[in-house]
C-alpha cells in the first residue's frame, strides 16, 4: 500500500501555519495529510479585503492574515475546538481529479465519512461545503500549483457564531438564496449535533482512518523536511506583513 | 481607492459573493476594486481582470466583453462564477 506523510501541527499561530501550508504545497516533498488547530484568529480568503469583510475595530485582539486560496474568512475563537486539515497531492489520477468540483468532492468525502461515522446526515454541497441536515459544518478552500493541489478545510467541533457575526460584515445577499433568515440557521458544529463534547484527538483519529480508507493509503507520521523548513522561513515575513493582510 | 467613500455593488454567484467598488471618469472606469469569497484560478489573474477594466466604457456589454477577454487570455477557471457574475456586481456598484 502506498504510504503518505501525516503531520499534526497541534495548536498554532495561523501566520506560521499558512507559511508551512504554502511550503508543503510548493516544496515538492510528496503527498501529505496534516492537521492543525488555530489560535484565536481570522484568515482572509485570497480575494477578500479586510476593511470590507471585517469590522476591524472589533478585531483588535485577533491575529489576522490571508491565505493563498480563495473562499471566505476562516474564523477561530478562543475555544479552539476546530480541526483544520490540509491535503497536498499530485493531480494525476482518480484520487485528485483535474475537475475542481470533483476534487473538492473527493477530499470532502473524508469529512462526510467521519460525520457519518458519528451518525450524522452529512453531504457535499457544491462547490466547497460539507453540510449536516443542510447546515454547513465544514468550509473548504483549494488552490493548485504545478500539477499539485492544496486543499484546506475546517471541521467545527464548537463555534461562537455570535462572535463571528460581531467581528464580520456579512451582507444578507450571502444567505438569502439559501432560504434562511440569518447565518445562524445555516451553520452547525459537532458538539451541537451530538449533544456531547467528543475528544478532539478521537475525532482526528477517525478522520485519519477515513482518509486512509478513501485514498487507499497508509499514513505515516512525519515532520517537515529541510526544504520545507527553509521555504517556510522565507515565506514567514509575507504572512506577518500588513501589505499582504490589508492589501 | 477609498473604499469607505465608494458605493458598493453586491452580487452572489453560485461560487460566492462578489463585492465591487468602482469610480468613473468621463463614462469610463477609473478605479476598481473587488472583494469576495469566490474561487478563481490562477488567483493572481484577478489583478489582471481589474487592471484591464480600467478605461473600459461603463456599459454592461463592454465590461463583460473585457472580462471575457482576460478569462480567455489567462485561461481563468472560476467554478460557479462567470464573467457575467463579475459584470453584474460591477453594474450594481454603478447603479448604487
HADDOCK unambig.tbl for C-alpha pairs under 7 A between the chains (distance, minus, plus):
assign (segid A and resid 45 and name CA) (segid B and resid 37 and name CA) 6.36 0.50 0.50
assign (segid A and resid 47 and name CA) (segid B and resid 35 and name CA) 5.50 0.50 0.50
assign (segid A and resid 47 and name CA) (segid B and resid 36 and name CA) 5.56 0.50 0.50
assign (segid A and resid 47 and name CA) (segid B and resid 37 and name CA) 6.52 0.50 0.50
assign (segid A and resid 48 and name CA) (segid B and resid 35 and name CA) 4.50 0.50 0.50
assign (segid A and resid 48 and name CA) (segid B and resid 36 and name CA) 4.98 0.50 0.50
assign (segid A and resid 48 and name CA) (segid B and resid 37 and name CA) 6.42 0.50 0.50
assign (segid A and resid 49 and name CA) (segid B and resid 35 and name CA) 5.39 0.50 0.50
assign (segid A and resid 70 and name CA) (segid B and resid 37 and name CA) 6.19 0.50 0.50
assign (segid A and resid 70 and name CA) (segid B and resid 38 and name CA) 6.04 0.50 0.50
assign (segid A and resid 70 and name CA) (segid B and resid 39 and name CA) 4.72 0.50 0.50
assign (segid A and resid 70 and name CA) (segid B and resid 40 and name CA) 6.86 0.50 0.50
assign (segid A and resid 71 and name CA) (segid B and resid 37 and name CA) 3.99 0.50 0.50
assign (segid A and resid 71 and name CA) (segid B and resid 38 and name CA) 5.18 0.50 0.50
assign (segid A and resid 71 and name CA) (segid B and resid 39 and name CA) 5.85 0.50 0.50
assign (segid A and resid 72 and name CA) (segid B and resid 37 and name CA) 4.31 0.50 0.50
assign (segid A and resid 127 and name CA) (segid B and resid 15 and name CA) 6.57 0.50 0.50
assign (segid A and resid 173 and name CA) (segid B and resid 12 and name CA) 6.37 0.50 0.50
assign (segid A and resid 174 and name CA) (segid B and resid 12 and name CA) 6.61 0.50 0.50
assign (segid A and resid 174 and name CA) (segid B and resid 17 and name CA) 6.44 0.50 0.50
